[in-house]
Amino acid sequence: MNKVIMRRKRRKETIKIGKYEVDRVHLFKGFIVLLHLAGVIGMAIPSVRPFFKFLTPFHLILCTLLILFFHRDWRIAFFSFSLLAFFIGFGSEVLGVKTGLIFGDYNYGNVLGLKWLEVPLIIGVNWFLLVYITGELFNLRIENDWLAAGMGALLMVMIDFIIEPVAIGLDYWQWHTDNIPFSNYYGWFAIAFLIHLIYRKLDFRKKNPLATFLLINLILFFTVLTLIV
């Protein structure tokens, strides 16, 4: 009986390509590397950069779908976290764009796709994705929920510090001041901390074999783009 279960489990974890069985996680990790490598090359070539800028929201959606493909707990708690992450993140951006509160005075360009209340809808997805993959990193490493939420939020601020010059250069968004205000980073920490705390408090399985690998690729991707854009 145990051997049958193991064989079934192995079939779920592998994909048959011709005569060969390939581990699904390794296959999709390879795809993530190729996806981001193609993005770097595309952004580095001026003639095709506009097309790759157009693909930005689709890149975020694809990364989110990959994470969800390997997510294994679909209880109400996970859906609650997902919706709260989306709407808290998106709502804070609407408040920021409309009033200048939380992050500072800024506005979004047209690169990130369809907008509602002057904020691209993909931004809510971005908040969900970043909290999910940074939260997973500390999930089993830190027991205290408040400390883990703080570390996750701090990591997200560090990621935002890398993304900011790239985003401005690619017209994802623009600040109304000469420099990026410190309030942006304080605001990012506060909103990220809140969503991370929700992530920690809601009971659902948080282990995902792609999360940390995708996080590393995203950090490397934007780090390289800071040298290109």
DOPA-813856 format. One line per field, with one value per residue (C-alpha): residue number from 0; residue in three letters; x, y, z. Coordinates in nm, 4 decimals, always signed. Example, Ala and Ser with C-alpha at 12.3 -4.5 7.8 and 13.67 -1.06 7.14 Angstrom:
<atoms>
i <- (0:1)
aa <- (ALA:SER)
X <- (+1.2300:+1.3670)
Y <- (-0.4500:-0.1060)
Z <- (+0.7800:+0.7140)
</atoms>
This chain:
<atoms>
i <- (0:1:2:3:4:5:6:7:8:9:10:11:12:13:14:15:16:17:18:19:20:21:22:23:24:25:26:27:28:29:30:31:32:33:34:35:36:37:38:39:40:41:42:43:44:45:46:47:48:49:50:51:52:53:54:55:56:57:58:59:60:61:62:63:64:65:66:67:68:69:70:71:72:73:74:75:76:77:78:79:80:81:82:83:84:85:86:87:88:89:90:91:92:93:94:95:96:97:98:99:100:101:102:103:104:105:106:107:108:109:110:111:112:113:114:115:116:117:118:119:120:121:122:123:124:125:126:127:128:129:130:131:132:133:134:135:136:137:138:139:140:141:142:143:144:145:146:147:148:149:150:151:152:153:154:155:156:157:158:159:160:161:162:163:164:165:166:167:168:169:170:171:172:173:174:175:176:177:178:179:180:181:182:183:184:185:186:187:188:189:190:191:192:193:194:195:196:197:198:199:200:201:202:203:204:205:206:207:208:209:210:211:212:213:214:215:216:217:218:219:220:221:222:223:224:225:226:227:228)
aa <- (MET:ASN:LYS:VAL:ILE:MET:ARG:ARG:LYS:ARG:ARG:LYS:GLU:THR:ILE:LYS:ILE:GLY:LYS:TYR:GLU:VAL:ASP:ARG:VAL:HIS:LEU:PHE:LYS:GLY:PHE:ILE:VAL:LEU:LEU:HIS:LEU:ALA:GLY:VAL:ILE:GLY:MET:ALA:ILE:PRO:SER:VAL:ARG:PRO:PHE:PHE:LYS:PHE:LEU:THR:PRO:PHE:HIS:LEU:ILE:LEU:CYS:THR:LEU:LEU:ILE:LEU:PHE:PHE:HIS:ARG:ASP:TRP:ARG:ILE:ALA:PHE:PHE:SER:PHE:SER:LEU:LEU:ALA:PHE:PHE:ILE:GLY:PHE:GLY:SER:GLU:VAL:LEU:GLY:VAL:LYS:THR:GLY:LEU:ILE:PHE:GLY:ASP:TYR:ASN:TYR:GLY:ASN:VAL:LEU:GLY:LEU:LYS:TRP:LEU:GLU:VAL:PRO:LEU:ILE:ILE:GLY:VAL:ASN:TRP:PHE:LEU:LEU:VAL:TYR:ILE:THR:GLY:GLU:LEU:PHE:ASN:LEU:ARG:ILE:GLU:ASN:ASP:TRP:LEU:ALA:ALA:GLY:MET:GLY:ALA:LEU:LEU:MET:VAL:MET:ILE:ASP:PHE:ILE:ILE:GLU:PRO:VAL:ALA:ILE:GLY:LEU:ASP:TYR:TRP:GLN:TRP:HIS:THR:ASP:ASN:ILE:PRO:PHE:SER:ASN:TYR:TYR:GLY:TRP:PHE:ALA:ILE:ALA:PHE:LEU:ILE:HIS:LEU:ILE:TYR:ARG:LYS:LEU:ASP:PHE:ARG:LYS:LYS:ASN:PRO:LEU:ALA:THR:PHE:LEU:LEU:ILE:ASN:LEU:ILE:LEU:PHE:PHE:THR:VAL:LEU:THR:LEU:ILE:VAL)
X <- (+0.0000:+0.2783:+0.4585:+0.1441:+0.1074:+0.4740:+0.4383:+0.1316:+0.3102:+0.6076:+0.3820:+0.2368:+0.5835:+0.7166:+0.6215:+0.6868:+0.8658:+0.9170:+1.0999:+1.2061:+1.0413:+1.1350:+1.0849:+0.8139:+0.9790:+1.3118:+1.1336:+0.9467:+1.2546:+1.4321:+1.1386:+1.1597:+1.5285:+1.4624:+1.1698:+1.3792:+1.6823:+1.4638:+1.3325:+1.6824:+1.7872:+1.4685:+1.5058:+1.8715:+1.7855:+1.6345:+1.4467:+1.2438:+1.2265:+0.8780:+0.7423:+0.8983:+0.7631:+0.4195:+0.4704:+0.5383:+0.1882:+0.1720:+0.5062:+0.3629:+0.0487:+0.2546:+0.4776:+0.1681:+0.0113:+0.3313:+0.3223:-0.0455:+0.0185:+0.2427:+0.0274:-0.1285:-0.3823:-0.7020:-0.8920:-1.0920:-0.7971:-0.5830:-0.8544:-0.9005:-0.5300:-0.5241:-0.8178:-0.6941:-0.3434:-0.4865:-0.7316:-0.5125:-0.2213:-0.4357:-0.6334:-0.3178:-0.1944:-0.5246:-0.5011:-0.1405:-0.2101:-0.5211:-0.3915:-0.0140:-0.0583:+0.1341:+0.3955:+0.4186:+0.3102:+0.3294:+0.1280:+0.1280:+0.2128:+0.0360:+0.2908:+0.1299:-0.1996:-0.5640:-0.6263:-0.9026:-0.9035:-0.5747:-0.3949:-0.3138:-0.5068:-0.1884:-0.0501:-0.2854:-0.1530:+0.2009:+0.1348:-0.0066:+0.2856:+0.5602:+0.4103:+0.3586:+0.7155:+0.8875:+0.6600:+0.7388:+1.1086:+1.0603:+0.7675:+0.9636:+1.2689:+1.1032:+0.8389:+0.7279:+0.4617:+0.5433:+0.9153:+0.8528:+0.6152:+0.8784:+1.1503:+0.9237:+0.8282:+1.1931:+1.2863:+1.0072:+1.1401:+1.4845:+1.3277:+1.1403:+1.4682:+1.6049:+1.2884:+1.2340:+1.4972:+1.3989:+1.0280:+1.0924:+1.3170:+1.0546:+0.7657:+0.5873:+0.5308:+0.6715:+0.7311:+0.6224:+0.9381:+1.3006:+1.3916:+1.2109:+1.0718:+1.1566:+0.7833:+0.7691:+0.9836:+0.8099:+0.4759:+0.5925:+0.7096:+0.3816:+0.1545:+0.3816:+0.3977:+0.0184:-0.0269:+0.2571:+0.0917:-0.2312:-0.0289:+0.1160:-0.2054:-0.4226:-0.3876:-0.3015:-0.0067:+0.2610:+0.5343:+0.5849:+0.8832:+0.8976:+0.8572:+1.2156:+1.3552:+1.1213:+1.2116:+1.5829:+1.5171:+1.3074:+1.5772:+1.8493:+1.6279:+1.5723:+1.9300:+2.0582:+1.8001:+1.9366:+2.2524:+2.0590:+1.7690)
Y <- (+0.0000:+0.2424:+0.1650:+0.2460:+0.5788:+0.6614:+0.5815:+0.8032:+1.0833:+1.0519:+1.0752:+1.3978:+1.5430:+1.4607:+1.5410:+1.2946:+1.4479:+1.1821:+0.8932:+1.0976:+1.1964:+1.5461:+1.6839:+1.9503:+2.1844:+2.1760:+2.2242:+2.5329:+2.6718:+2.6504:+2.8283:+3.1081:+3.1582:+3.1723:+3.4098:+3.6609:+3.6184:+3.6957:+4.0013:+4.1322:+4.0824:+4.2455:+4.5484:+4.5822:+4.6175:+4.9627:+4.8528:+4.5870:+4.7510:+4.8999:+4.5509:+4.4090:+4.7032:+4.6146:+4.2586:+4.3728:+4.3092:+3.9736:+3.8815:+3.9538:+3.7543:+3.4596:+3.4600:+3.4651:+3.1759:+2.9732:+3.0289:+2.9359:+2.6223:+2.4915:+2.6185:+2.3259:+2.4667:+2.6181:+2.6681:+2.9830:+3.1202:+3.1351:+3.3078:+3.5525:+3.6337:+3.6691:+3.9104:+4.1122:+4.1381:+4.2556:+4.5087:+4.6462:+4.6883:+4.8303:+5.0521:+5.1995:+5.2861:+5.4539:+5.6593:+5.7406:+5.8519:+6.0522:+6.2267:+6.1844:+6.0097:+5.6947:+5.6942:+6.0515:+6.2331:+6.0136:+5.8849:+5.5728:+5.5660:+5.3462:+5.0621:+4.8470:+4.8075:+4.8584:+5.1132:+5.1703:+5.4919:+5.5828:+5.2718:+4.9682:+4.6622:+4.4565:+4.6492:+4.4590:+4.1336:+4.2598:+4.3186:+3.9677:+3.8078:+3.9928:+3.9219:+3.5558:+3.4912:+3.6997:+3.5557:+3.2000:+3.2711:+3.3371:+3.1021:+2.8133:+3.0151:+3.2547:+3.1410:+3.4818:+3.6245:+3.9888:+3.9425:+3.7454:+4.0151:+4.2792:+4.0872:+4.0255:+4.3926:+4.4984:+4.2663:+4.4148:+4.7654:+4.6516:+4.5083:+4.8341:+5.0247:+4.8196:+4.8468:+5.2242:+5.3529:+5.0855:+5.1647:+5.5359:+5.4703:+5.2482:+5.4863:+5.2418:+5.5401:+5.8894:+6.0936:+6.4580:+6.5459:+6.5556:+6.2601:+5.9527:+6.0595:+5.8604:+5.8384:+5.5881:+5.3416:+5.4071:+5.3568:+5.0384:+4.8991:+4.9814:+4.8321:+4.5315:+4.4688:+4.4702:+4.2251:+4.0053:+3.9895:+3.8741:+3.6161:+3.4839:+3.4834:+3.3035:+2.9274:+2.7770:+2.5811:+2.8287:+2.6018:+2.6512:+2.5037:+2.7941:+3.0896:+3.1533:+3.0699:+3.3211:+3.5798:+3.5423:+3.5715:+3.8861:+4.0513:+3.9605:+4.0713:+4.4208:+4.4503:+4.3864:+4.6274:+4.9065:+4.8793:+4.8822:+5.1264)
Z <- (+0.0000:+0.0916:-0.2343:-0.4330:-0.2493:-0.3127:-0.6844:-0.7088:-0.5235:-0.7550:-1.0616:-0.9231:-0.8674:-1.2158:-1.5732:-1.8525:-2.1508:-2.4139:-2.2484:-1.9497:-1.6231:-1.5134:-1.1624:-1.1848:-0.9374:-1.1241:-1.4550:-1.3386:-1.1647:-1.4985:-1.6597:-1.3998:-1.4756:-1.8515:-1.7983:-1.6072:-1.8318:-2.1333:-1.9497:-1.8803:-2.2429:-2.3708:-2.1457:-2.2495:-2.6200:-2.6880:-3.0001:-2.8170:-2.4736:-2.5344:-2.6043:-2.2871:-2.0876:-2.2240:-2.0953:-1.7372:-1.5939:-1.7716:-1.6160:-1.2696:-1.3443:-1.4725:-1.1629:-0.9412:-1.1332:-1.0942:-0.7190:-0.7017:-0.9089:-0.6307:-0.3448:-0.1590:+0.0869:-0.0491:+0.2744:+0.3457:+0.5454:+0.2308:+0.0294:+0.3165:+0.3164:-0.0632:-0.0714:+0.2265:+0.0771:-0.2544:-0.1165:+0.1643:-0.0762:-0.3542:-0.1171:+0.0347:-0.3150:-0.4040:-0.0856:-0.1681:-0.5243:-0.4317:-0.1185:-0.0950:+0.2382:+0.3390:+0.0608:-0.0694:-0.3868:-0.6958:-0.9883:-1.2028:-1.5725:-1.8266:-1.8381:-1.5680:-1.7468:-1.6552:-1.3797:-1.1311:-0.9262:-1.1001:-0.9688:-1.1880:-1.0708:-1.1001:-0.8014:-0.5705:-0.7164:-0.6622:-0.2904:-0.2567:-0.4406:-0.2524:+0.0893:-0.0014:-0.1192:+0.1497:+0.4186:+0.3132:+0.3620:+0.7349:+0.7944:+0.9463:+1.0483:+1.2938:+1.5433:+1.6711:+1.4392:+1.5126:+1.4550:+1.1354:+1.0102:+1.0857:+0.9025:+0.6058:+0.5894:+0.6163:+0.3304:+0.1197:+0.1877:+0.0718:-0.2442:-0.3036:-0.2640:-0.5559:-0.7655:-0.7307:-0.9784:-1.2307:-1.1959:-1.2454:-1.5454:-1.7093:-1.6232:-1.3952:-1.1676:-1.1151:-0.8009:-0.7825:-0.5909:-0.7028:-0.4825:-0.3549:-0.0151:+0.2968:+0.3603:+0.0749:+0.2670:+0.5991:+0.4275:+0.2551:+0.5871:+0.7631:+0.4960:+0.4421:+0.8172:+0.8436:+0.5553:+0.6815:+1.0229:+0.8580:+0.6631:+0.9884:+1.1899:+0.9345:+0.9470:+0.6093:+0.4716:+0.3690:+0.2331:-0.1409:-0.3299:-0.5762:-0.3386:-0.2269:-0.5706:-0.7337:-0.4694:-0.5483:-0.9216:-0.8770:-0.6644:-0.9151:-1.2044:-1.0695:-0.9457:-1.2992:-1.4433:-1.2235:-1.4365:-1.7643:-1.7310)
</atoms>
